[in-house]
Amino acid sequence: MADRYLTFTGTAPGRLLTRRLGLPQPAALKRWSPQRPALEGDRLLLTAGKSELEPADTGLDLTASAEKPGAVLLDATGVRDVETLAEVHAALQPVVRSVAESGRIVVLGAPLDAADHHQAAVQQALEGFTRSLGKEIGRGRTVNLVRLTDARAAGPTLRFLLSPRSAYVSGQVIEVGAYDESGAPADPDRPLTGRTALVTGAARGIGEAVVETLARDGARVVVLDVPQAEQDALRVADRLGGTALALDITAPDAGERIAAALPDGLDVLVHNAGITRDRRLVNMPAERWSSVLDVNLASVLRTTDALLESGTLRRGGRIVATASIAGLAGNAGQTNYGASKAGIVGLVRALAPRALAEHGVTVNAVAPGFIETRMTAAIPLFIREAGRRMNSLAQGGLPVDVAETTAWLAHPGSGAVNGQVVRVCGQSLLGA
Ligand SMILES: NC(=O)c1ccc[n+]([C@@H]2O[C@H](COP(=O)([O-])OP(=O)(O)OC[C@H]3O[C@@H](n4cnc5c(N)ncnc54)[C@H](O)[C@@H]3O)[C@@H](O)[C@H]2O)c1
């Protein structure tokens, strides 16, 4: 379902009318394409406080001054008290206006120091700062916060956040852990070369975009979907030089069947398959509850366990599960869906440290907001229109936005990103 309002506000009369009426003014987002692999403009580096970080270790080209920066990286890791917090204001306030359309601001923060409540207070303050700036900055620009201790570990994360690939990711706080040098890919343009990625529910919608993006990055892809969608799955797999696997993920032995289909192992597992069966709790039969919980959560738990225990998921592997804004904020008519998606968050947080320690596998989740797919096209007009506009970018995301976020988490260099739930929601007003 095309976003006609976005098209209309892109015209001169549309801009004039919507400005007069005080209506939202969504900017056409500049997403990644082979013709636009990077943002236009320089990447400006600013510092607040006394930083011990080596920004050069990120491997990014950064400059100390730029007239119209495409991206701004503010190193605020050295902010330890309210006085140095003022340097955040001093550094960014003069340049904010000059940041290009669809530009990026990334604030670098430090982990909160439990032994120093002044440091913890001002580092937490950076969250409120980042989210507030994201809500007011406009013109397709995004603002995110990355907490880190070692700039070397943050390379792939910053390359993603400071690129057109993260067009619909804003207002996020992402923690980057310890550096692991084993992750550098041989071919940075096709970082998943030699890796196998399986995506559930990949015959259409977000899953289809995920396999396309992982194949673009060099992965051999396996397109899993229900037997009824086998023709679509085959079509997608053929186009990408991958294989299709017709399997209902709720089958009790789904994990074993995936393992049998992949005797050489698996590197990237994306739990994307999901369903909705909306009804308010007072009218919800048990069957609607159990079918949603089974597809969205129980099968994710079962197949994850089976593929980790069988060793099918190799060391250096990546699991990316799919949560939802509805699981974070709740949504009327979706007690079943909200429960299943919040369950994904619990799974990710609890399993991530153990899966990394025992299997060398990271576990993260994407939490999409309003994404333009068949699932959201089925929402009644006025609720759909509200869902689209209720975010800082005043528009719905595209399946490719979730796919790009998944590709960053699946990157061999993203081993320091673990246990994170990253919203792909244009900074939705829900649950923010
Ligand atoms: N579209 C959005 O705005 C949005 C928002 C938040 C979260 N999500 C989540 O993103 C994921 C993809 O959503 P979408 O909008 O692309 O949905 P979609 O309905 O377009 O696609 C889902 C795919 O999953 C497959 N599937 C369903 N049950 C399955 C099963 N038992 N076994 C194997 N495959 C199965 C379907 O056949 C379909 O191809 C879901 O987990 C959804 O909950 C979507």
The ligand as a MOL file (V3000), in Angstrom:
LIG
                    3D

  0  0  0     0  0            999 V3000
M  V30 BEGIN CTAB
M  V30 COUNTS 44 48 0 0 0
M  V30 BEGIN ATOM
M  V30 1 N 5.0350 -5.4220 9.1910 0
M  V30 2 C 5.2250 -4.7940 10.3500 0
M  V30 3 O 4.9200 -3.6030 10.4800 0
M  V30 4 C 5.8220 -5.5210 11.5250 0
M  V30 5 C 5.9630 -4.8080 12.7140 0
M  V30 6 C 6.5380 -5.4450 13.8040 0
M  V30 7 C 6.9570 -6.7480 13.7000 0
M  V30 8 N 6.8040 -7.4300 12.5410 0 CHG=1
M  V30 9 C 7.2790 -8.8220 12.5120 0
M  V30 10 O 8.1280 -9.0080 11.3860 0
M  V30 11 C 8.0060 -10.3590 10.9260 0
M  V30 12 C 7.6470 -10.3790 9.4420 0
M  V30 13 O 6.4620 -9.6360 9.2650 0
M  V30 14 P 5.8010 -9.3370 7.8140 0
M  V30 15 O 5.0870 -8.0640 7.9510 0
M  V30 16 O 6.8180 -9.5190 6.7590 0 CHG=-1
M  V30 17 O 4.7160 -10.5120 7.7660 0
M  V30 18 P 4.1050 -11.3130 6.5220 0
M  V30 19 O 2.7990 -11.8430 7.0060 0
M  V30 20 O 4.1160 -10.4860 5.2750 0
M  V30 21 O 5.1500 -12.4990 6.3280 0
M  V30 22 C 5.3180 -13.5090 7.3100 0
M  V30 23 C 5.8560 -14.7500 6.6300 0
M  V30 24 O 5.9890 -15.7490 7.6620 0
M  V30 25 C 5.4940 -16.9620 7.1530 0
M  V30 26 N 5.0430 -17.8450 8.2410 0
M  V30 27 C 3.9520 -17.6630 9.0300 0
M  V30 28 N 3.8260 -18.7340 9.8480 0
M  V30 29 C 4.8380 -19.5750 9.5800 0
M  V30 30 C 5.2180 -20.8500 10.0780 0
M  V30 31 N 4.5000 -21.4780 11.0270 0
M  V30 32 N 6.3240 -21.4500 9.5690 0
M  V30 33 C 7.0400 -20.8460 8.5920 0
M  V30 34 N 6.7190 -19.6460 8.0630 0
M  V30 35 C 5.6290 -19.0090 8.5550 0
M  V30 36 C 4.3360 -16.5570 6.2530 0
M  V30 37 O 3.9790 -17.5970 5.3370 0
M  V30 38 C 4.8990 -15.3170 5.5830 0
M  V30 39 O 5.5920 -15.6510 4.3830 0
M  V30 40 C 6.9610 -11.0170 11.8200 0
M  V30 41 O 7.6080 -11.6830 12.8820 0
M  V30 42 C 6.1660 -9.8370 12.3550 0
M  V30 43 O 5.5410 -10.1350 13.5770 0
M  V30 44 C 6.2400 -6.8430 11.4520 0
M  V30 END ATOM
M  V30 BEGIN BOND
M  V30 1 1 1 2
M  V30 2 2 2 3
M  V30 3 1 2 4
M  V30 4 1 4 5
M  V30 5 2 4 44
M  V30 6 2 5 6
M  V30 7 1 6 7
M  V30 8 2 7 8
M  V30 9 1 8 9
M  V30 10 1 8 44
M  V30 11 1 9 10
M  V30 12 1 9 42
M  V30 13 1 10 11
M  V30 14 1 11 12
M  V30 15 1 11 40
M  V30 16 1 12 13
M  V30 17 1 13 14
M  V30 18 2 14 15
M  V30 19 1 14 16
M  V30 20 1 14 17
M  V30 21 1 17 18
M  V30 22 2 18 19
M  V30 23 1 18 20
M  V30 24 1 18 21
M  V30 25 1 21 22
M  V30 26 1 22 23
M  V30 27 1 23 24
M  V30 28 1 23 38
M  V30 29 1 24 25
M  V30 30 1 25 26
M  V30 31 1 25 36
M  V30 32 1 26 27
M  V30 33 1 26 35
M  V30 34 2 27 28
M  V30 35 1 28 29
M  V30 36 1 29 30
M  V30 37 2 29 35
M  V30 38 1 30 31
M  V30 39 2 30 32
M  V30 40 1 32 33
M  V30 41 2 33 34
M  V30 42 1 34 35
M  V30 43 1 36 37
M  V30 44 1 36 38
M  V30 45 1 38 39
M  V30 46 1 40 41
M  V30 47 1 40 42
M  V30 48 1 42 43
M  V30 END BOND
M  V30 END CTAB
M  END
